[in-house]
Amino acid sequence: MKTALLTLILLPVCISLASCRGAGGPAQRVGYEMDRAAYKVGGGIARAGHSIQRAAR
């Protein structure tokens, strides 16, 4: 009886902890940082392009 009750209590807790995604694994975090860096570089290139266009007028 105690074992069955303990299993019924701990099973949902174990499942919820196992399914927790968190911030992702190392590869996912590196990919996110690469995306952020590419976005920032793209913004810098766009600003440089606008500056060149303003200077050409």
mmCIF file of the N, C-alpha and C atoms, coordinates in Angstrom:
data_MODEL
# 
_entry.id   MODEL 
# 
loop_
_atom_site.group_PDB 
_atom_site.id 
_atom_site.type_symbol 
_atom_site.label_atom_id 
_atom_site.label_alt_id 
_atom_site.label_comp_id 
_atom_site.label_asym_id 
_atom_site.label_entity_id 
_atom_site.label_seq_id 
_atom_site.pdbx_PDB_ins_code 
_atom_site.Cartn_x 
_atom_site.Cartn_y 
_atom_site.Cartn_z 
_atom_site.occupancy 
_atom_site.B_iso_or_equiv 
_atom_site.pdbx_formal_charge 
_atom_site.auth_seq_id 
_atom_site.auth_comp_id 
_atom_site.auth_asym_id 
_atom_site.auth_atom_id 
_atom_site.pdbx_PDB_model_num 
ATOM 1   N N  . MET A 1 1  ? 0.821  -1.192 0.000   1.00 0.00 ? 1  MET A N  1 
ATOM 2   C CA . MET A 1 1  ? 0.000  0.000  0.000   1.00 0.00 ? 1  MET A CA 1 
ATOM 3   C C  . MET A 1 1  ? 0.867  1.258  0.000   1.00 0.00 ? 1  MET A C  1 
ATOM 4   N N  . LYS A 1 2  ? 1.888  1.282  0.859   1.00 0.00 ? 2  LYS A N  1 
ATOM 5   C CA . LYS A 1 2  ? 2.757  2.452  0.925   1.00 0.00 ? 2  LYS A CA 1 
ATOM 6   C C  . LYS A 1 2  ? 3.518  2.653  -0.382  1.00 0.00 ? 2  LYS A C  1 
ATOM 7   N N  . THR A 1 3  ? 3.939  1.557  -0.986  1.00 0.00 ? 3  THR A N  1 
ATOM 8   C CA . THR A 1 3  ? 4.692  1.645  -2.231  1.00 0.00 ? 3  THR A CA 1 
ATOM 9   C C  . THR A 1 3  ? 3.813  2.201  -3.351  1.00 0.00 ? 3  THR A C  1 
ATOM 10  N N  . ALA A 1 4  ? 2.583  1.755  -3.418  1.00 0.00 ? 4  ALA A N  1 
ATOM 11  C CA . ALA A 1 4  ? 1.667  2.232  -4.458  1.00 0.00 ? 4  ALA A CA 1 
ATOM 12  C C  . ALA A 1 4  ? 1.368  3.716  -4.259  1.00 0.00 ? 4  ALA A C  1 
ATOM 13  N N  . LEU A 1 5  ? 1.157  4.125  -3.034  1.00 0.00 ? 5  LEU A N  1 
ATOM 14  C CA . LEU A 1 5  ? 0.879  5.536  -2.745  1.00 0.00 ? 5  LEU A CA 1 
ATOM 15  C C  . LEU A 1 5  ? 2.099  6.393  -3.064  1.00 0.00 ? 5  LEU A C  1 
ATOM 16  N N  . LEU A 1 6  ? 3.263  5.927  -2.692  1.00 0.00 ? 6  LEU A N  1 
ATOM 17  C CA . LEU A 1 6  ? 4.496  6.656  -2.982  1.00 0.00 ? 6  LEU A CA 1 
ATOM 18  C C  . LEU A 1 6  ? 4.719  6.764  -4.496  1.00 0.00 ? 6  LEU A C  1 
ATOM 19  N N  . THR A 1 7  ? 4.421  5.704  -5.216  1.00 0.00 ? 7  THR A N  1 
ATOM 20  C CA . THR A 1 7  ? 4.557  5.722  -6.670  1.00 0.00 ? 7  THR A CA 1 
ATOM 21  C C  . THR A 1 7  ? 3.588  6.725  -7.287  1.00 0.00 ? 7  THR A C  1 
ATOM 22  N N  . LEU A 1 8  ? 2.358  6.757  -6.808  1.00 0.00 ? 8  LEU A N  1 
ATOM 23  C CA . LEU A 1 8  ? 1.367  7.706  -7.333  1.00 0.00 ? 8  LEU A CA 1 
ATOM 24  C C  . LEU A 1 8  ? 1.749  9.152  -7.048  1.00 0.00 ? 8  LEU A C  1 
ATOM 25  N N  . ILE A 1 9  ? 2.455  9.377  -5.960  1.00 0.00 ? 9  ILE A N  1 
ATOM 26  C CA . ILE A 1 9  ? 2.871  10.740 -5.623  1.00 0.00 ? 9  ILE A CA 1 
ATOM 27  C C  . ILE A 1 9  ? 4.115  11.136 -6.409  1.00 0.00 ? 9  ILE A C  1 
ATOM 28  N N  . LEU A 1 10 ? 5.093  10.247 -6.514  1.00 0.00 ? 10 LEU A N  1 
ATOM 29  C CA . LEU A 1 10 ? 6.368  10.594 -7.141  1.00 0.00 ? 10 LEU A CA 1 
ATOM 30  C C  . LEU A 1 10 ? 6.357  10.518 -8.661  1.00 0.00 ? 10 LEU A C  1 
ATOM 31  N N  . LEU A 1 11 ? 5.478  9.725  -9.249  1.00 0.00 ? 11 LEU A N  1 
ATOM 32  C CA . LEU A 1 11 ? 5.457  9.579  -10.696 1.00 0.00 ? 11 LEU A CA 1 
ATOM 33  C C  . LEU A 1 11 ? 5.191  10.909 -11.409 1.00 0.00 ? 11 LEU A C  1 
ATOM 34  N N  . PRO A 1 12 ? 4.176  11.692 -11.043 1.00 0.00 ? 12 PRO A N  1 
ATOM 35  C CA . PRO A 1 12 ? 3.982  12.986 -11.722 1.00 0.00 ? 12 PRO A CA 1 
ATOM 36  C C  . PRO A 1 12 ? 5.148  13.951 -11.524 1.00 0.00 ? 12 PRO A C  1 
ATOM 37  N N  . VAL A 1 13 ? 5.760  13.906 -10.357 1.00 0.00 ? 13 VAL A N  1 
ATOM 38  C CA . VAL A 1 13 ? 6.904  14.781 -10.096 1.00 0.00 ? 13 VAL A CA 1 
ATOM 39  C C  . VAL A 1 13 ? 8.069  14.404 -11.007 1.00 0.00 ? 13 VAL A C  1 
ATOM 40  N N  . CYS A 1 14 ? 8.352  13.140 -11.133 1.00 0.00 ? 14 CYS A N  1 
ATOM 41  C CA . CYS A 1 14 ? 9.450  12.688 -11.992 1.00 0.00 ? 14 CYS A CA 1 
ATOM 42  C C  . CYS A 1 14 ? 9.177  13.012 -13.457 1.00 0.00 ? 14 CYS A C  1 
ATOM 43  N N  . ILE A 1 15 ? 7.945  12.839 -13.888 1.00 0.00 ? 15 ILE A N  1 
ATOM 44  C CA . ILE A 1 15 ? 7.605  13.140 -15.278 1.00 0.00 ? 15 ILE A CA 1 
ATOM 45  C C  . ILE A 1 15 ? 7.741  14.627 -15.549 1.00 0.00 ? 15 ILE A C  1 
ATOM 46  N N  . SER A 1 16 ? 7.293  15.447 -14.621 1.00 0.00 ? 16 SER A N  1 
ATOM 47  C CA . SER A 1 16 ? 7.386  16.895 -14.844 1.00 0.00 ? 16 SER A CA 1 
ATOM 48  C C  . SER A 1 16 ? 8.842  17.361 -14.856 1.00 0.00 ? 16 SER A C  1 
ATOM 49  N N  . LEU A 1 17 ? 9.685  16.780 -14.046 1.00 0.00 ? 17 LEU A N  1 
ATOM 50  C CA . LEU A 1 17 ? 11.098 17.162 -14.050 1.00 0.00 ? 17 LEU A CA 1 
ATOM 51  C C  . LEU A 1 17 ? 11.799 16.686 -15.315 1.00 0.00 ? 17 LEU A C  1 
ATOM 52  N N  . ALA A 1 18 ? 11.425 15.532 -15.801 1.00 0.00 ? 18 ALA A N  1 
ATOM 53  C CA . ALA A 1 18 ? 12.068 14.999 -16.994 1.00 0.00 ? 18 ALA A CA 1 
ATOM 54  C C  . ALA A 1 18 ? 11.658 15.768 -18.245 1.00 0.00 ? 18 ALA A C  1 
ATOM 55  N N  . SER A 1 19 ? 10.457 16.312 -18.253 1.00 0.00 ? 19 SER A N  1 
ATOM 56  C CA . SER A 1 19 ? 9.985  17.010 -19.446 1.00 0.00 ? 19 SER A CA 1 
ATOM 57  C C  . SER A 1 19 ? 10.320 18.494 -19.433 1.00 0.00 ? 19 SER A C  1 
ATOM 58  N N  . CYS A 1 20 ? 10.958 18.961 -18.401 1.00 0.00 ? 20 CYS A N  1 
ATOM 59  C CA . CYS A 1 20 ? 11.314 20.378 -18.306 1.00 0.00 ? 20 CYS A CA 1 
ATOM 60  C C  . CYS A 1 20 ? 12.404 20.690 -19.326 1.00 0.00 ? 20 CYS A C  1 
ATOM 61  N N  . ARG A 1 21 ? 12.170 21.661 -20.182 1.00 0.00 ? 21 ARG A N  1 
ATOM 62  C CA . ARG A 1 21 ? 13.119 21.974 -21.241 1.00 0.00 ? 21 ARG A CA 1 
ATOM 63  C C  . ARG A 1 21 ? 14.203 22.940 -20.773 1.00 0.00 ? 21 ARG A C  1 
ATOM 64  N N  . GLY A 1 22 ? 13.856 23.911 -19.971 1.00 0.00 ? 22 GLY A N  1 
ATOM 65  C CA . GLY A 1 22 ? 14.846 24.874 -19.506 1.00 0.00 ? 22 GLY A CA 1 
ATOM 66  C C  . GLY A 1 22 ? 15.338 25.753 -20.645 1.00 0.00 ? 22 GLY A C  1 
ATOM 67  N N  . ALA A 1 23 ? 16.608 26.119 -20.599 1.00 0.00 ? 23 ALA A N  1 
ATOM 68  C CA . ALA A 1 23 ? 17.190 27.014 -21.598 1.00 0.00 ? 23 ALA A CA 1 
ATOM 69  C C  . ALA A 1 23 ? 17.729 26.256 -22.806 1.00 0.00 ? 23 ALA A C  1 
ATOM 70  N N  . GLY A 1 24 ? 17.614 24.953 -22.807 1.00 0.00 ? 24 GLY A N  1 
ATOM 71  C CA . GLY A 1 24 ? 18.114 24.161 -23.920 1.00 0.00 ? 24 GLY A CA 1 
ATOM 72  C C  . GLY A 1 24 ? 19.525 23.664 -23.662 1.00 0.00 ? 24 GLY A C  1 
ATOM 73  N N  . GLY A 1 25 ? 19.980 22.864 -24.561 1.00 0.00 ? 25 GLY A N  1 
ATOM 74  C CA . GLY A 1 25 ? 21.314 22.305 -24.434 1.00 0.00 ? 25 GLY A CA 1 
ATOM 75  C C  . GLY A 1 25 ? 22.366 23.274 -24.942 1.00 0.00 ? 25 GLY A C  1 
ATOM 76  N N  . PRO A 1 26 ? 23.624 22.882 -24.858 1.00 0.00 ? 26 PRO A N  1 
ATOM 77  C CA . PRO A 1 26 ? 24.709 23.761 -25.288 1.00 0.00 ? 26 PRO A CA 1 
ATOM 78  C C  . PRO A 1 26 ? 24.623 24.138 -26.766 1.00 0.00 ? 26 PRO A C  1 
ATOM 79  N N  . ALA A 1 27 ? 24.263 23.198 -27.618 1.00 0.00 ? 27 ALA A N  1 
ATOM 80  C CA . ALA A 1 27 ? 24.174 23.498 -29.051 1.00 0.00 ? 27 ALA A CA 1 
ATOM 81  C C  . ALA A 1 27 ? 23.056 24.492 -29.332 1.00 0.00 ? 27 ALA A C  1 
ATOM 82  N N  . GLN A 1 28 ? 21.948 24.359 -28.616 1.00 0.00 ? 28 GLN A N  1 
ATOM 83  C CA . GLN A 1 28 ? 20.832 25.282 -28.814 1.00 0.00 ? 28 GLN A CA 1 
ATOM 84  C C  . GLN A 1 28 ? 21.201 26.689 -28.357 1.00 0.00 ? 28 GLN A C  1 
ATOM 85  N N  . ARG A 1 29 ? 21.924 26.787 -27.255 1.00 0.00 ? 29 ARG A N  1 
ATOM 86  C CA . ARG A 1 29 ? 22.345 28.111 -26.771 1.00 0.00 ? 29 ARG A CA 1 
ATOM 87  C C  . ARG A 1 29 ? 23.347 28.753 -27.728 1.00 0.00 ? 29 ARG A C  1 
ATOM 88  N N  . VAL A 1 30 ? 24.258 27.951 -28.276 1.00 0.00 ? 30 VAL A N  1 
ATOM 89  C CA . VAL A 1 30 ? 25.222 28.480 -29.246 1.00 0.00 ? 30 VAL A CA 1 
ATOM 90  C C  . VAL A 1 30 ? 24.491 28.953 -30.501 1.00 0.00 ? 30 VAL A C  1 
ATOM 91  N N  . GLY A 1 31 ? 23.519 28.177 -30.960 1.00 0.00 ? 31 GLY A N  1 
ATOM 92  C CA . GLY A 1 31 ? 22.740 28.576 -32.126 1.00 0.00 ? 31 GLY A CA 1 
ATOM 93  C C  . GLY A 1 31 ? 21.995 29.873 -31.887 1.00 0.00 ? 31 GLY A C  1 
ATOM 94  N N  . TYR A 1 32 ? 21.442 30.028 -30.698 1.00 0.00 ? 32 TYR A N  1 
ATOM 95  C CA . TYR A 1 32 ? 20.729 31.270 -30.358 1.00 0.00 ? 32 TYR A CA 1 
ATOM 96  C C  . TYR A 1 32 ? 21.688 32.458 -30.381 1.00 0.00 ? 32 TYR A C  1 
ATOM 97  N N  . GLU A 1 33 ? 22.865 32.287 -29.822 1.00 0.00 ? 33 GLU A N  1 
ATOM 98  C CA . GLU A 1 33 ? 23.844 33.383 -29.807 1.00 0.00 ? 33 GLU A CA 1 
ATOM 99  C C  . GLU A 1 33 ? 24.321 33.708 -31.220 1.00 0.00 ? 33 GLU A C  1 
ATOM 100 N N  . MET A 1 34 ? 24.466 32.692 -32.069 1.00 0.00 ? 34 MET A N  1 
ATOM 101 C CA . MET A 1 34 ? 24.860 32.943 -33.461 1.00 0.00 ? 34 MET A CA 1 
ATOM 102 C C  . MET A 1 34 ? 23.766 33.720 -34.193 1.00 0.00 ? 34 MET A C  1 
ATOM 103 N N  . ASP A 1 35 ? 22.511 33.384 -33.926 1.00 0.00 ? 35 ASP A N  1 
ATOM 104 C CA . ASP A 1 35 ? 21.406 34.125 -34.533 1.00 0.00 ? 35 ASP A CA 1 
ATOM 105 C C  . ASP A 1 35 ? 21.420 35.582 -34.097 1.00 0.00 ? 35 ASP A C  1 
ATOM 106 N N  . ARG A 1 36 ? 21.663 35.804 -32.814 1.00 0.00 ? 36 ARG A N  1 
ATOM 107 C CA . ARG A 1 36 ? 21.718 37.179 -32.306 1.00 0.00 ? 36 ARG A CA 1 
ATOM 108 C C  . ARG A 1 36 ? 22.859 37.953 -32.950 1.00 0.00 ? 36 ARG A C  1 
ATOM 109 N N  . ALA A 1 37 ? 24.015 37.312 -33.078 1.00 0.00 ? 37 ALA A N  1 
ATOM 110 C CA . ALA A 1 37 ? 25.176 37.974 -33.677 1.00 0.00 ? 37 ALA A CA 1 
ATOM 111 C C  . ALA A 1 37 ? 24.907 38.309 -35.144 1.00 0.00 ? 37 ALA A C  1 
ATOM 112 N N  . ALA A 1 38 ? 24.304 37.374 -35.875 1.00 0.00 ? 38 ALA A N  1 
ATOM 113 C CA . ALA A 1 38 ? 23.999 37.628 -37.289 1.00 0.00 ? 38 ALA A CA 1 
ATOM 114 C C  . ALA A 1 38 ? 23.002 38.774 -37.420 1.00 0.00 ? 38 ALA A C  1 
ATOM 115 N N  . TYR A 1 39 ? 22.036 38.848 -36.518 1.00 0.00 ? 39 TYR A N  1 
ATOM 116 C CA . TYR A 1 39 ? 21.058 39.934 -36.546 1.00 0.00 ? 39 TYR A CA 1 
ATOM 117 C C  . TYR A 1 39 ? 21.744 41.281 -36.309 1.00 0.00 ? 39 TYR A C  1 
ATOM 118 N N  . LYS A 1 40 ? 22.662 41.312 -35.348 1.00 0.00 ? 40 LYS A N  1 
ATOM 119 C CA . LYS A 1 40 ? 23.379 42.561 -35.069 1.00 0.00 ? 40 LYS A CA 1 
ATOM 120 C C  . LYS A 1 40 ? 24.260 42.971 -36.244 1.00 0.00 ? 40 LYS A C  1 
ATOM 121 N N  . VAL A 1 41 ? 24.937 42.013 -36.867 1.00 0.00 ? 41 VAL A N  1 
ATOM 122 C CA . VAL A 1 41 ? 25.776 42.313 -38.028 1.00 0.00 ? 41 VAL A CA 1 
ATOM 123 C C  . VAL A 1 41 ? 24.908 42.831 -39.169 1.00 0.00 ? 41 VAL A C  1 
ATOM 124 N N  . GLY A 1 42 ? 23.755 42.215 -39.380 1.00 0.00 ? 42 GLY A N  1 
ATOM 125 C CA . GLY A 1 42 ? 22.844 42.667 -40.422 1.00 0.00 ? 42 GLY A CA 1 
ATOM 126 C C  . GLY A 1 42 ? 22.381 44.101 -40.184 1.00 0.00 ? 42 GLY A C  1 
ATOM 127 N N  . GLY A 1 43 ? 22.118 44.440 -38.927 1.00 0.00 ? 43 GLY A N  1 
ATOM 128 C CA . GLY A 1 43 ? 21.738 45.817 -38.604 1.00 0.00 ? 43 GLY A CA 1 
ATOM 129 C C  . GLY A 1 43 ? 22.864 46.794 -38.882 1.00 0.00 ? 43 GLY A C  1 
ATOM 130 N N  . GLY A 1 44 ? 24.085 46.403 -38.581 1.00 0.00 ? 44 GLY A N  1 
ATOM 131 C CA . GLY A 1 44 ? 25.240 47.257 -38.861 1.00 0.00 ? 44 GLY A CA 1 
ATOM 132 C C  . GLY A 1 44 ? 25.441 47.469 -40.353 1.00 0.00 ? 44 GLY A C  1 
ATOM 133 N N  . ILE A 1 45 ? 25.255 46.416 -41.127 1.00 0.00 ? 45 ILE A N  1 
ATOM 134 C CA . ILE A 1 45 ? 25.387 46.534 -42.582 1.00 0.00 ? 45 ILE A CA 1 
ATOM 135 C C  . ILE A 1 45 ? 24.307 47.458 -43.134 1.00 0.00 ? 45 ILE A C  1 
ATOM 136 N N  . ALA A 1 46 ? 23.091 47.340 -42.604 1.00 0.00 ? 46 ALA A N  1 
ATOM 137 C CA . ALA A 1 46 ? 22.000 48.209 -43.067 1.00 0.00 ? 46 ALA A CA 1 
ATOM 138 C C  . ALA A 1 46 ? 22.300 49.671 -42.736 1.00 0.00 ? 46 ALA A C  1 
ATOM 139 N N  . ARG A 1 47 ? 22.815 49.929 -41.545 1.00 0.00 ? 47 ARG A N  1 
ATOM 140 C CA . ARG A 1 47 ? 23.159 51.311 -41.168 1.00 0.00 ? 47 ARG A CA 1 
ATOM 141 C C  . ARG A 1 47 ? 24.265 51.844 -42.061 1.00 0.00 ? 47 ARG A C  1 
ATOM 142 N N  . ALA A 1 48 ? 25.248 51.008 -42.368 1.00 0.00 ? 48 ALA A N  1 
ATOM 143 C CA . ALA A 1 48 ? 26.329 51.440 -43.255 1.00 0.00 ? 48 ALA A CA 1 
ATOM 144 C C  . ALA A 1 48 ? 25.779 51.753 -44.645 1.00 0.00 ? 48 ALA A C  1 
ATOM 145 N N  . GLY A 1 49 ? 24.857 50.942 -45.132 1.00 0.00 ? 49 GLY A N  1 
ATOM 146 C CA . GLY A 1 49 ? 24.246 51.188 -46.428 1.00 0.00 ? 49 GLY A CA 1 
ATOM 147 C C  . GLY A 1 49 ? 23.473 52.495 -46.456 1.00 0.00 ? 49 GLY A C  1 
ATOM 148 N N  . HIS A 1 50 ? 22.752 52.792 -45.382 1.00 0.00 ? 50 HIS A N  1 
ATOM 149 C CA . HIS A 1 50 ? 22.021 54.059 -45.294 1.00 0.00 ? 50 HIS A CA 1 
ATOM 150 C C  . HIS A 1 50 ? 22.988 55.242 -45.274 1.00 0.00 ? 50 HIS A C  1 
ATOM 151 N N  . SER A 1 51 ? 24.089 55.086 -44.574 1.00 0.00 ? 51 SER A N  1 
ATOM 152 C CA . SER A 1 51 ? 25.079 56.167 -44.525 1.00 0.00 ? 51 SER A CA 1 
ATOM 153 C C  . SER A 1 51 ? 25.681 56.418 -45.899 1.00 0.00 ? 51 SER A C  1 
ATOM 154 N N  . ILE A 1 52 ? 25.950 55.353 -46.635 1.00 0.00 ? 52 ILE A N  1 
ATOM 155 C CA . ILE A 1 52 ? 26.502 55.511 -47.988 1.00 0.00 ? 52 ILE A CA 1 
ATOM 156 C C  . ILE A 1 52 ? 25.491 56.202 -48.905 1.00 0.00 ? 52 ILE A C  1 
ATOM 157 N N  . GLN A 1 53 ? 24.233 55.810 -48.769 1.00 0.00 ? 53 GLN A N  1 
ATOM 158 C CA . GLN A 1 53 ? 23.200 56.446 -49.601 1.00 0.00 ? 53 GLN A CA 1 
ATOM 159 C C  . GLN A 1 53 ? 23.059 57.924 -49.279 1.00 0.00 ? 53 GLN A C  1 
ATOM 160 N N  . ARG A 1 54 ? 23.106 58.283 -47.976 1.00 0.00 ? 54 ARG A N  1 
ATOM 161 C CA . ARG A 1 54 ? 23.014 59.694 -47.598 1.00 0.00 ? 54 ARG A CA 1 
ATOM 162 C C  . ARG A 1 54 ? 24.215 60.482 -48.127 1.00 0.00 ? 54 ARG A C  1 
ATOM 163 N N  . ALA A 1 55 ? 25.381 59.853 -48.089 1.00 0.00 ? 55 ALA A N  1 
ATOM 164 C CA . ALA A 1 55 ? 26.598 60.543 -48.535 1.00 0.00 ? 55 ALA A CA 1 
ATOM 165 C C  . ALA A 1 55 ? 26.582 60.724 -50.066 1.00 0.00 ? 55 ALA A C  1 
ATOM 166 N N  . ALA A 1 56 ? 25.919 59.836 -50.782 1.00 0.00 ? 56 ALA A N  1 
ATOM 167 C CA . ALA A 1 56 ? 25.900 59.905 -52.242 1.00 0.00 ? 56 ALA A CA 1 
ATOM 168 C C  . ALA A 1 56 ? 24.949 60.976 -52.767 1.00 0.00 ? 56 ALA A C  1 
ATOM 169 N N  . ARG A 1 57 ? 24.078 61.500 -51.945 1.00 0.00 ? 57 ARG A N  1 
ATOM 170 C CA . ARG A 1 57 ? 23.094 62.502 -52.400 1.00 0.00 ? 57 ARG A CA 1 
ATOM 171 C C  . ARG A 1 57 ? 23.709 63.839 -52.614 1.00 0.00 ? 57 ARG A C  1 
# 
